[in-house]
Amino acid sequence: MAAQGPRNSWLIWLSLLLALLLSVAPMPGFTEIGRPLWLAMFLTFWVLMAPQRVGLLSAWVFGLAEDVLYGSLLGQNALVLSLIIFLVLSLHQRLRLFPVWQQCLVLMVIFGLAQLVQLWLNALTGNRPPTLAFLLPALVSGLLWPWVHGLLRSLGRRLKVY
């Protein structure tokens, strides 16, 4: 009897496309400054749950797609997302053992580091924001992590993705 591998990989790619759309969806003006890092959160979840299917190449490709959608310097978001996924893969075994609230804290730090790299790249291109509000998306993304994790985990289990 042959062992069956994981099925329903389409959920991974569909959720990443949804995250890509959420990252450019219109939001009210006052909430725009704290826009969550949807693509980073969804990629992080799938890297934690299915690292054999989602990794640095996926982060790079979706980062390039995000660059095209944002109209930013080509490779800027790809570099930042690849950095996030590299750090998550480096901490993969530990992060999976942490409870969700500890994952929130670790991911806030990882997303904050990514936002600092993003700020540095923006400063090199002359698009630097004037305040420290650029760290707000990392905070918002960390606080949204339990809901994203819970939703994707229940969908993944129900559809037997991993």
SEKOL-167844 format. One line per 8 residues: number of its first residue (from 0); their letters; for each residue x, y, z of C-alpha. Coordinates in nm, 3 decimals. Layout:
N
NUM> A> X/Y/Z; ...
//
This chain:
162
0> MAAQGPRN> 0.000/0.000/0.000; 0.155/0.329/-0.111; 0.145/0.619/0.129; -0.053/0.912/-0.002; 0.112/1.251/0.009; -0.056/1.573/0.110; -0.336/1.685/-0.116; -0.510/2.006/-0.201
8> SWLIWLSL> -0.203/2.219/-0.267; -0.432/2.458/-0.449; -0.537/2.602/-0.109; -0.182/2.721/-0.045; -0.155/2.905/-0.376; -0.509/3.040/-0.359; -0.450/3.179/-0.009; -0.124/3.341/-0.123
16> LLALLLSV> -0.305/3.504/-0.416; -0.572/3.625/-0.174; -0.299/3.772/0.048; -0.151/3.945/-0.255; -0.490/4.098/-0.330; -0.543/4.198/0.034; -0.208/4.375/0.033; -0.326/4.615/-0.240
24> APMPGFTE> -0.697/4.632/-0.151; -0.821/4.984/-0.076; -0.846/5.078/0.292; -0.972/5.392/0.465; -0.708/5.665/0.476; -0.648/5.658/0.852; -0.581/5.280/0.850; -0.347/5.285/0.551
32> IGRPLWLA> -0.042/5.355/0.768; -0.098/5.034/0.966; -0.173/4.806/0.671; -0.096/4.446/0.779; 0.175/4.253/0.599; -0.075/4.003/0.460; 0.158/3.829/0.220; 0.431/3.796/0.482
40> MFLTFWVL> 0.185/3.646/0.732; 0.038/3.396/0.486; 0.381/3.293/0.359; 0.502/3.256/0.717; 0.211/3.028/0.802; 0.266/2.802/0.501; 0.641/2.790/0.560; 0.575/2.678/0.917
48> MAPQRVGL> 0.317/2.416/0.818; 0.444/2.297/0.479; 0.810/2.395/0.438; 0.857/2.131/0.169; 0.615/2.319/-0.060; 0.661/2.687/0.027; 1.000/2.846/0.072; 1.240/3.112/-0.045
56> LSAWVFGL> 1.154/3.075/-0.413; 0.783/3.125/-0.339; 0.865/3.432/-0.130; 1.079/3.575/-0.409; 0.816/3.518/-0.680; 0.530/3.660/-0.472; 0.754/3.949/-0.367; 0.817/4.032/-0.733
64> AEDVLYGS> 0.441/4.021/-0.792; 0.394/4.259/-0.500; 0.658/4.490/-0.647; 0.467/4.500/-0.972; 0.135/4.567/-0.796; 0.281/4.841/-0.575; 0.485/4.992/-0.854; 0.793/4.992/-0.633
72> LLGQNALV> 1.153/4.921/-0.721; 1.162/4.573/-0.877; 1.302/4.329/-0.623; 1.249/4.546/-0.316; 0.955/4.355/-0.168; 1.100/4.029/-0.301; 1.415/4.090/-0.097; 1.218/4.179/0.217
80> LSLIIFLV> 0.987/3.876/0.188; 1.284/3.649/0.124; 1.449/3.786/0.438; 1.134/3.717/0.641; 1.105/3.362/0.509; 1.478/3.298/0.563; 1.443/3.402/0.928; 1.128/3.194/0.972
88> LSLHQRLR> 1.297/2.891/0.815; 1.597/2.943/1.044; 1.367/2.938/1.347; 1.124/2.684/1.200; 1.164/2.406/1.458; 1.140/2.644/1.753; 0.851/2.847/1.617; 0.638/2.538/1.562
96> LFPVWQQC> 0.675/2.448/1.931; 0.587/2.794/2.060; 0.230/2.875/2.160; 0.061/3.126/1.931; 0.116/3.422/2.164; 0.492/3.361/2.162; 0.484/3.323/1.786; 0.320/3.668/1.778
104> LVLMVIFG> 0.611/3.821/1.966; 0.878/3.653/1.754; 0.699/3.745/1.432; 0.663/4.107/1.545; 1.042/4.120/1.577; 1.096/3.950/1.239; 0.843/4.176/1.067; 0.995/4.478/1.242
112> LAQLVQLW> 1.341/4.386/1.109; 1.191/4.349/0.763; 1.030/4.692/0.794; 1.369/4.837/0.891; 1.521/4.685/0.577; 1.228/4.826/0.380; 1.295/5.170/0.534; 1.663/5.144/0.443
120> LNALTGNR> 1.577/5.052/0.083; 1.327/5.338/0.066; 1.591/5.578/0.198; 1.829/5.463/-0.075; 1.567/5.540/-0.339; 1.465/5.871/-0.178; 1.119/5.764/-0.055; 1.180/5.763/0.320
128> PPTLAFLL> 0.879/5.822/0.548; 0.937/6.099/0.806; 0.828/5.913/1.121; 0.866/5.583/1.300; 0.515/5.487/1.190; 0.671/5.248/0.938; 0.694/4.994/1.224; 0.317/4.998/1.277
136> PALVSGLL> 0.247/4.728/1.010; 0.479/4.490/1.199; 0.283/4.549/1.520; -0.055/4.509/1.347; 0.061/4.194/1.167; 0.184/4.042/1.491; -0.148/4.114/1.659; -0.342/3.963/1.367
144> WPWVHGLL> -0.127/3.648/1.364; -0.352/3.439/1.597; -0.653/3.492/1.368; -0.461/3.426/1.047; -0.299/3.119/1.205; -0.632/2.985/1.334; -0.816/3.040/1.006; -0.550/2.889/0.782
152> RSLGRRLK> -0.486/2.602/1.021; -0.853/2.504/1.032; -0.880/2.528/0.653; -0.560/2.327/0.609; -0.676/2.053/0.842; -1.025/2.036/0.695; -0.890/2.007/0.339; -0.594/1.786/0.444
160> VY> -0.328/2.014/0.299; -0.053/1.901/0.539
//
